Amino acid sequence: MARLTIEDLKKIKEKQHATFTLREGGYRAKVTVHMGTCGIAAGAREIMAALLDEIAQSKADDIITTTSGCAGLCAREPMITVEVLNKPPVKYGDLTADKLREIFKEHVLGGNPVEKYALVAGSETTY
């Protein structure tokens, strides 16, 4: 399992230094990796590493990454929440690195939620 390094954490910090909101920060998308104890035990670090790799490979500079604690659905970890500007947020569960890559390409970059992995849409927002 890939572990987050100090460099990974620095990249996360740099991406979010201005704000966590989409409207005010000028970002088109925000991806939250749920990293409570249950999420970490289920593989959230691998999901975060895959997410950071996808962002780097895409050279996108308008995507915020952040972490949160437990989302309350421990049995569905690892989970992420994707928020795209002017669209309802979507929470994804039971993730693997491959599923994350598909979600990143289809939803984060393409704007089309991946229903087969989605748990719920429209349950939370920061904008």
Secondary structure, 3 states (H helix, E strand, C coil): CCCCCHHHHHHHHHHHCCCCCHHHHCCCEEEEEECCHHHHHHCHHHHHHHHHHHHHHHCCCCEEEEEECCCCCHHHCCCEEEEECCCCCEEECCCCHHHHHHHHHHHHHCCCCCHHHEEEECCCCCC
